[in-house]
Amino acid sequence: MIDGAHPFIGVDELGFYHWVVMERGQVLQDRQTTDRDELLYWSFETTTSTMAQRWALHHPVEAQEQRVTKWIKQLQLLHKLNPDWARRRRDELVRSIKDVPGGIPPLPQPPPTSGA
């Protein structure tokens, strides 16, 4: 397993996927699932969070908290991968974050389709 708070994915003999995060020899997380989509969500939620954080640092929006800018970008990235993942992440934010002026940002809107 990789130390330093980097996620590691393993599969045990019973077929369970393990999402493990270790730091300084301590297991911080050991999520388990047999659902590949769940494992992919965990992976891409973490990856898009990191990407969005870096993006928000370099693209500040006046009068907007950096965490909100990050969430908007993360929801856009997740939506491109799987709209259900974006919806799930937004629902998680709504349940866990209560102190956001204006609330948690809405989900990205799909581009309009041209009616021919």
TORKOL-966042 format. One record per residue: x, y, z of N, C-alpha, C in turn; chain. Coordinates in Angstrom, 3 decimals, padded with zeros to 6 digits. Each point is the difference from the previous one (the first is absolute). Layout:
PT, X, Y, Z, X, Y, Z, X, Y, Z, A
...
END
This chain:
PT, 000.836, -001.181, 000.000, -000.836, 001.181, 000.000, 000.879, 001.241, 000.000, A
PT, -000.528, 001.055, -000.573, 000.725, 001.256, -000.114, -000.332, 000.881, 001.194, A
PT, 001.017, 000.520, 000.652, -000.177, 000.898, 001.139, -000.009, 001.439, -000.512, A
PT, -000.289, 000.961, 000.860, 000.025, 001.410, -000.389, -001.361, 000.547, -000.377, A
PT, -001.057, -000.642, 000.456, -001.386, 000.417, -000.253, -000.386, -000.073, -001.473, A
PT, 000.676, -000.860, -000.762, -000.385, -000.247, -001.386, -000.893, -001.231, -000.026, A
PT, -001.134, 000.072, -000.695, -000.892, -001.165, -000.052, 000.667, -001.184, -000.699, A
PT, -000.350, -001.164, 000.458, 000.474, -001.254, -000.568, -001.222, -000.892, -000.180, A
PT, -000.076, -000.675, -001.129, -001.124, -000.900, -000.259, 000.528, -001.424, -000.041, A
PT, -000.668, -000.873, 000.731, 000.351, -001.410, 000.002, -001.254, -000.845, -000.075, A
PT, 000.191, -001.260, -000.320, -001.111, -000.959, -000.049, 000.372, -001.162, 000.903, A
PT, -000.921, -000.355, 000.899, 000.299, -001.117, 000.897, -000.468, -001.323, -000.607, A
PT, 000.244, -001.090, 000.728, -000.315, -001.338, -000.514, -001.493, -000.251, -000.154, A
PT, -000.835, 000.813, 000.652, -001.453, -000.143, -000.140, -000.565, 000.870, -001.129, A
PT, 000.869, 000.758, -000.667, -000.439, 000.835, -001.108, -000.412, 001.402, 000.404, A
PT, 000.270, 000.392, 001.243, -000.311, 001.355, 000.439, 001.105, 000.946, -000.458, A
PT, -000.410, 001.130, -000.562, 000.951, 001.070, -000.303, 000.199, 000.787, 001.287, A
PT, 001.250, 000.359, 000.262, 000.323, 000.805, 001.171, 000.614, 001.311, -000.463, A
PT, -000.567, 001.094, 000.457, 000.541, 001.343, -000.221, 000.675, 000.357, 001.320, A
PT, 001.319, -000.046, 000.014, 000.754, 000.178, 001.236, 000.828, 001.276, -000.086, A
PT, -000.046, 000.778, 001.075, 000.842, 001.181, 000.126, 000.789, -000.157, 001.288, A
PT, 001.337, 000.047, -000.137, 000.880, -000.131, 001.167, 000.883, 001.235, 000.099, A
PT, 000.276, 000.371, 001.232, 000.958, 001.070, 000.247, 000.759, -000.326, 001.272, A
PT, 001.331, 000.038, -000.103, 000.885, -000.295, 001.128, -000.330, -001.343, 000.650, A
PT, -000.315, -000.969, -000.835, -000.273, -001.342, 000.495, -001.392, -000.208, 000.563, A
PT, -000.821, 001.036, 000.036, -001.368, -000.095, 000.515, -000.986, -000.066, -001.165, A
PT, -000.941, -000.916, 000.067, -001.049, -000.070, -001.006, -001.023, 001.093, 000.314, A
PT, -000.135, 000.965, -000.920, -000.975, 001.075, 000.171, -001.361, -000.389, -000.561, A
PT, 000.022, -000.799, -001.066, -001.244, -000.472, -000.614, 000.230, -001.415, -000.519, A
PT, -001.013, -000.818, 000.112, -000.030, -001.298, -000.665, -001.448, -000.243, -000.392, A
PT, -000.374, 000.578, -001.125, -001.352, -000.205, -000.516, 000.003, -001.302, -000.794, A
PT, -001.107, -000.717, 000.060, -000.091, -001.283, -000.679, -001.281, -000.069, -000.809, A
PT, 000.095, -000.588, -001.172, -001.169, -000.179, -000.854, 000.273, -001.123, -000.996, A
PT, -001.071, -000.548, -000.539, 000.120, -000.931, -001.123, -000.500, 000.670, -001.281, A
PT, -000.452, 001.227, 000.123, -000.584, 000.749, -001.113, 001.076, 000.831, -000.704, A
PT, 000.292, -000.328, -001.244, 001.028, 000.735, -000.751, -000.359, 001.462, -000.176, A
PT, -001.271, 000.300, -000.208, -000.405, 001.396, -000.163, 000.277, 000.798, 001.276, A
PT, -000.223, -000.607, 001.137, 000.285, 000.657, 001.276, 001.495, 000.299, 000.113, A
PT, 000.817, -000.973, -000.351, 001.448, 000.187, 000.028, 000.421, 001.115, -000.962, A
PT, -000.582, 000.006, -001.185, 000.304, 001.072, -000.956, -000.437, 001.358, 000.542, A
PT, -001.158, 000.059, 000.630, -000.446, 001.270, 000.581, 001.011, 000.490, 001.034, A
PT, 000.422, -000.871, 000.913, 000.974, 000.402, 001.014, 001.260, 000.546, -000.664, A
PT, 000.461, -000.682, -001.038, 001.221, 000.411, -000.689, -000.167, 001.352, -000.688, A
PT, -001.074, 000.136, -000.752, -000.189, 001.240, -000.753, -000.465, 001.158, 000.875, A
PT, -000.677, -000.273, 001.091, -000.351, 001.092, 000.923, 001.278, 000.600, 000.570, A
PT, 000.929, -000.851, 000.388, 001.272, 000.471, 000.546, 000.833, 000.710, -001.068, A
PT, 000.103, -000.600, -001.175, 000.800, 000.579, -001.081, -000.551, 001.353, -000.439, A
PT, -001.314, 000.089, -000.195, -000.581, 001.275, -000.438, 000.063, 001.049, 001.097, A
PT, -000.031, -000.416, 001.251, 000.146, 000.946, 001.103, 001.378, 000.661, -000.047, A
PT, 001.029, -000.811, -000.203, 001.362, 000.521, -000.099, 000.145, 000.910, -001.215, A
PT, -000.524, -000.436, -001.137, 000.071, 000.818, -001.215, -000.732, 001.328, 000.189, A
PT, -001.176, -000.064, 000.583, -000.809, 001.206, 000.184, 000.650, 000.963, 000.991, A
PT, 000.626, -000.536, 001.033, 000.687, 000.851, 000.974, 001.129, 000.768, -000.673, A
PT, 000.791, -000.688, -000.788, 001.097, 000.664, -000.723, -000.541, 001.046, -000.959, A
PT, -001.081, -000.332, -000.699, -000.601, 000.931, -000.951, -000.505, 001.242, 000.728, A
PT, -000.681, -000.200, 001.118, -000.564, 001.127, 000.757, 001.091, 000.932, 000.518, A
PT, 001.145, -000.551, 000.363, 001.107, 000.836, 000.463, 000.470, 000.971, -001.073, A
PT, -000.038, -000.427, -001.243, 000.486, 000.814, -001.118, -001.095, 000.783, -000.715, A
PT, -001.246, -000.218, 000.380, -001.126, 000.680, -000.647, -000.971, 000.539, 001.052, A
PT, 000.467, 000.907, 000.850, -000.897, 000.525, 001.032, -001.158, 000.785, -000.629, A
PT, -001.143, -000.100, 000.645, -001.186, 000.737, -000.442, -000.289, 001.046, 001.068, A
PT, -000.068, 001.243, -000.432, -000.222, 001.088, 000.951, -001.303, -000.221, 000.776, A
PT, 000.082, 000.206, 001.294, -001.147, -000.114, 000.920, -000.543, -001.431, 000.109, A
PT, 000.822, -000.986, -000.356, -000.412, -001.401, 000.135, 001.053, -000.729, 000.816, A
PT, -000.459, -000.731, 001.012, 000.937, -000.788, 000.789, 000.703, -001.009, -000.899, A
PT, 001.281, -000.218, 000.290, 000.779, -000.928, -000.813, -000.598, -001.408, 000.021, A
PT, -000.548, -000.404, 001.130, -000.575, -001.349, 000.067, -001.202, -000.125, -000.931, A
PT, -000.753, 001.090, -000.182, -001.147, -000.031, -000.914, 000.493, -000.107, -001.436, A
PT, 001.040, 000.767, -000.338, 000.595, -000.089, -001.337, 000.467, -001.429, -000.257, A
PT, 000.622, -000.596, 001.007, 000.462, -001.391, -000.107, -001.173, -000.946, -000.242, A
PT, -001.057, 000.154, 000.782, -001.152, -000.908, -000.145, -000.633, 000.123, -001.374, A
PT, -000.117, 001.223, -000.498, -000.582, 000.198, -001.333, 000.822, -000.761, -001.030, A
PT, 001.321, 000.158, 000.070, 000.876, -000.685, -000.965, -000.079, -001.511, 000.179, A
PT, 000.010, -000.467, 001.240, -000.068, -001.439, 000.225, -001.312, -000.576, -000.541, A
PT, -001.103, 000.678, 000.233, -001.281, -000.489, -000.507, 000.003, -000.039, -001.529, A
PT, 000.629, 000.986, -000.638, 000.109, -000.014, -001.463, 000.801, -001.207, -000.474, A
PT, 001.137, -000.247, 000.653, 000.843, -001.133, -000.390, -000.714, -001.331, 000.209, A
PT, -000.621, -000.163, 001.154, -000.730, -001.246, 000.265, -001.157, -000.184, -000.973, A
PT, -000.687, 001.099, -000.312, -001.141, -000.068, -000.912, 000.430, -000.515, -001.374, A
PT, 001.187, 000.406, -000.445, 000.503, -000.477, -001.291, 000.274, -001.502, 000.035, A
PT, 000.440, -000.501, 001.150, 000.285, -001.429, 000.138, -001.269, -000.816, 000.183, A
PT, -000.885, 000.504, 000.876, -001.230, -000.721, 000.316, -000.924, 000.963, 000.743, A
PT, -001.088, 000.441, -000.608, -000.899, 000.948, 000.668, -000.489, -000.479, 001.366, A
PT, -000.150, -001.312, 000.160, -000.421, -000.529, 001.301, 001.047, 000.266, 001.077, A
PT, 001.279, -000.030, -000.373, 001.059, 000.287, 000.970, -000.045, 001.459, 000.431, A
PT, -000.278, 000.898, -000.932, -000.107, 001.422, 000.347, -001.179, 000.205, 000.954, A
PT, -001.105, -000.630, -000.293, -001.185, 000.098, 000.860, 000.305, -000.544, 001.393, A
PT, 000.665, -001.120, 000.049, 000.352, -000.610, 001.286, 000.930, 000.911, 000.807, A
PT, 001.023, 000.562, -000.663, 000.932, 000.881, 000.712, -000.714, 001.231, 000.522, A
PT, -000.887, 000.562, -000.811, -000.739, 001.181, 000.457, -000.870, -000.357, 001.200, A
PT, -000.659, -001.129, -000.046, -000.816, -000.451, 001.132, 000.849, -000.161, 001.262, A
PT, 001.219, -000.541, -000.155, 000.902, -000.138, 001.147, 000.350, 001.367, 000.582, A
PT, 000.267, 000.960, -000.878, 000.324, 001.359, 000.464, -001.184, 000.629, 000.726, A
PT, -001.186, -000.160, -000.553, -001.201, 000.565, 000.630, -000.194, -000.563, 001.398, A
PT, 000.219, -001.311, 000.154, -000.171, -000.637, 001.313, 001.072, 000.424, 001.007, A
PT, 001.224, 000.253, -000.478, 001.102, 000.204, 000.939, 000.424, 001.449, 000.210, A
PT, -000.316, 000.895, -000.916, 000.446, 001.398, 000.091, -001.227, 000.897, 000.157, A
PT, -000.039, 000.716, 001.102, -001.188, 000.825, 000.277, 000.281, 001.504, -000.037, A
PT, 001.259, 000.405, -000.057, 000.328, 001.412, 000.163, 000.454, 000.681, -001.289, A
PT, -000.626, -000.317, -001.125, 000.396, 000.592, -001.277, -000.983, 001.106, -000.366, A
PT, 000.480, 001.253, -000.036, -000.895, 001.084, -000.438, -000.523, -000.296, -001.407, A
PT, -001.289, 000.002, -000.154, -000.611, -000.296, -001.289, -000.207, -001.482, -000.251, A
PT, 000.496, -000.846, 000.903, -000.203, -001.442, -000.130, 001.019, -000.675, -000.903, A
PT, -000.119, -001.298, -000.066, 000.868, -000.820, -000.855, -000.374, 000.284, -001.453, A
PT, 000.999, 000.135, -000.883, -000.310, 000.318, -001.402, -000.873, -001.065, -000.660, A
PT, -000.799, 000.410, -000.969, -000.847, -000.963, -000.715, 000.834, -000.898, -000.898, A
PT, -000.625, -001.048, -000.464, 000.656, -000.903, -000.943, 000.186, 000.705, -001.338, A
PT, 001.042, -000.397, -000.742, 000.182, 000.577, -001.342, -001.205, -000.320, -000.870, A
PT, -000.323, 000.937, -000.860, -001.115, -000.212, -000.929, 000.540, -000.590, -001.300, A
PT, -000.692, -000.985, -000.537, 000.456, -000.559, -001.270, -000.116, 001.069, -001.098, A
PT, 000.882, -000.049, -000.987, -000.085, 000.982, -001.080, -001.309, -000.164, -000.755, A
PT, -000.550, 001.109, -000.492, -001.261, -000.101, -000.750, 000.204, -000.795, -001.285, A
PT, -001.012, -000.763, -000.344, 000.060, -000.766, -001.236, -000.673, 000.810, -001.101, A
PT, 000.545, -000.103, -001.183, -000.594, 000.738, -001.119, -001.127, -000.832, -000.585, A
PT, -001.124, 000.610, -000.124, -001.151, -000.701, -000.580, -000.051, 000.232, -001.480, A
PT, 000.256, -001.057, -000.754, 000.035, 000.160, -001.461, -001.257, -000.501, -000.611, A
END
